[in-house]
Amino acid sequence: MKDTIVKIGVVGTGLFGSRHARVLAGIPRCKVMAVADTDMDKARRLGEELNVIACNNVHELLEACKVDALVIALPDALHLEPALAGIGAGCHILLEKPMATTLPDATLLYRAAQDRKQVFMMGHIMRWDPRYIEVAAALRQRTDETVLNVSVRKGLSIGSALHQLPGTNLVYHVAVHDIDALRFMTGLKITEVYATATQQILRQKQLHDHLAVICKLSNGALFTINAGWVLPAGTGTAMDVSWNLVTDRRSFYIDIQNGGLRVLDGAGFQYPDGFRYQQRHGVHAGFIREMDEHFIDCILTGAKPIADFEDGWISVLICDSILKSIKTGTPQIPQLLV
């Protein structure tokens, strides 16, 4: 299949869906055939920009044109139906995180994809960030090194919370990144979870403000997450994130504050996204392009995705355990599928 052009449909034309569509339109080994969104105005605008068919949903897209693959970048709670439709149609699938926002939905999707020949890839974008890749590579080079403790502190602007549609929360939208990044960098399993959360500023949205999680890892180490999304609105699109990973031989520090670029104008500070997605000399580039190119590679060569549906399901399992711990006030032991 190395000389094949992969025909792709993009489901979701919001921030990430439109980015995927523009990136894919510039990759020679694939062709965007159609985009779909329940907001037909957005779908039509993107369709006109890329000169492709605009549809209202995944079912219209699959009827309107023949596609080999789907990229699904809908709001968190809306992943199940289009993913199942794509699996049933024999499509390869790149699904943005989280896999689903309930464990039963994720399990249904994971099982539906088993024993099929298509590529089923998760869009866990931190696996494409060179800072996390560097830590993962360093740990894999030293088999005699033991991880002792991992901690992450993450603060996001309140705007990240206010624009969320019902069905997601701080765990599934934010902490899921850190759960997957921990597994990617260390290869360790999360064996026990205890979590607590506060709800004051975002009470009317029925969302938690801050989250504190303590996890035991399979080697006896600890992993802690302290995350929130109530930084003042004037913070703009900033991410204030720091990681510390300690081993018996060294300590790694990852600091992510706004991508290193600030622009001050009449509306306050703005923080352009120069890592995940940007135009470099006329080319849509960044982590999203690297992830999309890997998806195409996997389709054409049969390679295993760097993040697959099993990774997606495990992340949802841990998210579910965190939410159960918050609700019950007790530690939870995630139960893997047999």
C-alpha positions in Angstrom: 0.0 0.0 0.0 3.0 2.3 0.0 2.0 4.1 -3.2 -1.7 4.4 -2.2 -3.4 7.7 -1.5 -5.4 7.4 1.8 -8.8 9.0 1.5 -9.8 10.7 4.7 -12.9 12.2 6.3 -12.6 14.6 9.3 -15.5 14.5 11.8 -15.5 17.7 13.9 -14.6 21.1 12.5 -13.8 22.9 15.8 -10.3 24.0 16.9 -8.6 20.6 16.7 -10.7 19.1 13.8 -10.0 22.1 11.6 -6.3 21.8 12.4 -6.3 18.1 11.5 -8.1 18.8 8.3 -5.7 21.6 7.2 -2.7 19.5 8.1 -4.0 16.4 6.3 -4.8 18.5 3.2 -1.0 19.3 3.0 0.2 15.7 3.3 0.9 14.2 -0.2 0.1 10.6 0.8 -3.5 11.4 1.7 -6.5 13.3 0.4 -9.2 14.9 2.5 -12.5 14.0 0.9 -15.1 15.5 3.3 -15.5 17.2 6.7 -18.5 16.9 9.0 -20.0 18.9 11.9 -23.5 19.4 13.3 -22.7 23.1 12.9 -23.2 23.2 9.2 -21.9 26.8 8.9 -18.5 25.7 10.3 -18.5 22.6 8.2 -19.3 24.6 5.0 -16.6 27.2 5.7 -13.9 24.6 6.2 -15.2 22.6 3.3 -15.0 25.6 1.0 -11.5 26.5 2.3 -10.3 22.9 1.5 -12.5 22.4 -1.5 -14.1 19.3 -0.1 -17.6 18.0 0.7 -19.3 19.4 3.9 -21.6 17.1 5.8 -23.8 17.3 8.9 -22.5 14.1 10.6 -20.5 11.0 10.2 -23.3 9.0 8.6 -23.8 11.6 5.9 -20.0 11.7 5.3 -19.8 7.9 4.9 -22.7 8.0 2.4 -21.4 11.0 0.5 -18.0 9.6 -0.4 -15.7 6.6 -0.1 -13.1 7.1 2.6 -10.4 4.8 3.9 -10.0 6.6 7.3 -11.7 8.9 9.7 -10.2 11.5 12.0 -12.6 12.2 14.8 -12.1 15.4 16.8 -15.5 16.1 18.4 -16.3 17.3 21.9 -15.2 14.7 24.5 -18.5 13.1 25.2 -19.4 12.6 21.5 -16.8 10.1 20.4 -18.6 6.8 20.7 -21.2 7.0 17.8 -18.9 8.2 15.0 -16.1 5.8 16.1 -18.5 2.9 16.0 -19.8 4.0 12.7 -16.3 4.2 11.3 -15.4 0.8 12.7 -18.5 -0.7 11.1 -17.6 0.9 7.8 -14.1 -0.6 7.8 -12.3 2.7 8.3 -9.0 3.3 9.9 -9.6 5.7 12.8 -7.6 8.4 14.6 -9.6 9.4 17.6 -8.8 12.5 19.7 -8.6 11.9 23.4 -10.4 10.9 25.5 -11.6 7.7 24.0 -14.9 8.2 25.8 -16.1 9.9 28.9 -17.5 6.8 30.6 -15.8 3.4 31.1 -18.7 1.4 29.6 -18.6 3.5 26.4 -14.8 3.1 26.2 -15.1 -0.6 26.8 -17.7 -1.0 24.0 -15.5 0.9 21.6 -12.4 -1.0 22.5 -14.1 -4.4 22.1 -15.6 -3.3 18.8 -12.1 -2.6 17.5 -10.6 -5.9 18.6 -9.7 -8.5 16.0 -10.0 -6.1 13.1 -7.3 -5.2 10.6 -7.8 -1.5 10.6 -5.5 1.0 12.3 -7.1 2.3 15.5 -5.0 5.2 16.9 -5.5 7.6 19.8 -4.6 11.3 19.6 -2.7 11.5 22.8 -0.7 14.5 21.7 1.9 14.6 24.5 3.5 11.5 23.0 4.6 13.9 20.2 6.0 16.6 22.5 9.9 16.4 22.3 10.2 17.1 26.0 8.2 14.0 27.0 9.9 12.0 24.2 13.3 13.0 25.6 12.4 11.8 29.1 10.9 8.5 27.8 14.0 7.8 25.7 16.4 8.6 28.6 14.6 6.2 30.9 14.5 3.4 28.3 18.3 3.7 27.8 18.9 2.9 31.5 17.5 -0.5 32.5 19.2 -0.3 35.9 17.3 2.9 36.9 14.3 3.0 39.2 11.5 5.7 39.1 10.8 6.8 42.7 8.4 9.7 42.4 6.5 11.6 39.6 4.6 14.8 40.2 2.7 17.2 37.9 1.2 20.6 38.6 -1.1 22.0 35.9 -3.0 25.3 35.8 -5.2 26.3 32.9 -7.3 29.5 32.2 -10.9 29.4 33.3 -11.8 29.8 29.7 -10.8 26.2 29.1 -13.6 25.2 31.5 -16.3 27.6 30.5 -16.3 26.6 26.8 -16.8 22.9 27.6 -20.0 21.2 26.5 -21.8 18.9 29.0 -20.4 15.4 29.4 -16.8 16.1 30.2 -14.9 17.4 33.2 -11.5 18.2 34.6 -10.5 14.6 34.8 -11.4 13.6 31.2 -10.4 16.8 29.5 -7.2 17.7 31.4 -5.8 15.0 33.7 -6.2 12.3 31.0 -3.2 13.9 29.3 -1.0 13.4 32.3 -2.2 9.8 32.9 -1.1 8.9 29.4 2.1 10.9 29.5 3.1 9.0 32.7 2.5 5.7 31.1 4.4 6.8 27.9 7.4 8.1 29.7 7.8 5.4 32.4 6.0 2.3 31.1 4.7 1.8 34.6 1.1 0.8 35.5 -1.2 2.8 37.8 -2.3 0.2 40.4 -4.2 2.3 43.0 -5.8 5.8 42.9 -7.0 8.2 45.6 -8.4 11.6 44.6 -10.2 14.6 45.9 -11.5 17.8 44.3 -13.0 21.2 45.0 -16.0 22.9 43.4 -16.5 26.6 44.1 -16.0 28.8 41.1 -17.4 26.3 38.6 -20.3 25.0 40.6 -22.9 26.3 38.2 -21.2 24.5 35.4 -21.1 21.3 37.6 -17.4 21.1 37.1 -14.6 20.7 39.6 -12.2 23.7 40.0 -9.1 21.8 41.2 -8.1 18.1 41.5 -5.6 16.3 43.6 -4.7 12.7 42.8 -2.3 10.3 44.4 -1.5 7.1 42.4 0.6 4.1 43.4 2.6 2.7 40.5 3.5 -0.9 39.7 7.0 -0.5 40.9 5.9 1.0 44.3 6.6 4.6 43.2 4.1 7.5 43.6 2.5 9.7 41.0 0.7 12.8 42.0 -1.4 15.2 39.9 -2.5 18.7 41.0 -4.6 20.2 38.3 -7.0 23.1 37.9 -8.6 25.2 35.3 -9.6 28.4 37.1 -6.7 30.7 36.4 -8.1 34.3 35.7 -9.7 34.9 32.3 -6.9 37.5 31.6 -4.5 34.6 31.5 -5.7 34.0 28.0 -4.8 30.6 26.5 -1.9 30.0 28.8 -0.8 26.6 30.2 1.2 26.7 33.4 2.5 23.1 33.7 5.5 21.6 35.5 6.6 18.0 35.9 9.2 16.5 38.2 10.3 12.9 37.7 12.7 11.5 40.2 14.7 8.3 39.9 17.4 6.7 42.0 20.0 8.3 39.7 18.7 11.6 38.5 15.8 14.1 38.4 13.9 15.3 35.3 12.1 18.7 35.1 9.6 19.6 32.4 8.4 23.2 32.4 5.7 24.4 30.0 4.6 28.0 30.4 2.7 29.4 27.4 5.1 27.9 24.8 7.6 30.7 25.5 5.9 33.4 23.5 3.6 36.2 24.8 1.9 38.9 22.8 0.4 41.9 24.6 -2.3 43.9 22.8 -5.4 45.8 23.8 -7.2 42.6 24.9 -4.3 41.6 27.2 -1.7 38.9 26.8 -2.1 36.2 24.1 -0.1 33.0 23.9 0.3 31.7 20.3 0.5 27.9 20.1 3.9 27.4 18.5 4.2 23.7 19.4 1.0 21.7 18.7 0.1 23.6 15.5 1.6 26.5 13.5 2.4 27.5 10.0 6.0 27.2 9.2 7.0 28.8 5.9 3.5 28.1 4.5 3.3 24.6 5.8 0.8 23.5 8.5 3.2 22.0 11.1 3.7 21.0 14.7 2.8 18.0 16.9 -0.5 17.6 15.1 1.2 17.1 11.7 3.6 14.6 13.1 0.8 12.7 14.7 -1.2 12.7 11.4 1.7 11.7 9.4 2.3 8.7 11.7 -1.4 7.7 11.3 -0.9 7.7 7.5 2.4 5.7 7.9 0.6 3.1 10.0 -2.2 2.7 7.4 0.3 2.4 4.5 2.9 0.1 6.3 0.9 -1.8 8.9 3.0 -0.4 11.7 1.6 -0.3 15.2 0.4 3.2 16.3 2.4 4.9 19.1 -0.8 5.3 21.0 -3.6 2.8 20.2 -7.1 2.0 21.4 -5.7 0.0 24.3 -3.8 3.1 25.5 -7.0 5.0 25.1 -9.1 2.5 27.1 -6.5 2.4 30.0 -6.5 6.1 30.3 -10.3 6.1 30.6 -10.1 3.3 33.2 -7.8 5.5 35.3 -10.1 8.5 34.8 -13.0 6.4 35.9 -11.1 5.3 39.0 -10.3 9.0 39.9 -13.9 10.0 39.6 -15.0 7.1 41.8 -12.5 8.0 44.4 -13.7 11.6 44.4 -17.3 10.4 44.9 -16.6 7.8 47.5 -13.7 9.3 49.3 -11.9 5.9 49.2 -8.9 4.6 47.2 -9.7 2.7 44.0 -7.9 -0.2 42.3 -8.3 -0.1 38.5 -9.4 -3.4 37.1 -7.9 -4.3 33.7 -10.0 -6.3 31.2 -9.1 -10.0 31.1 
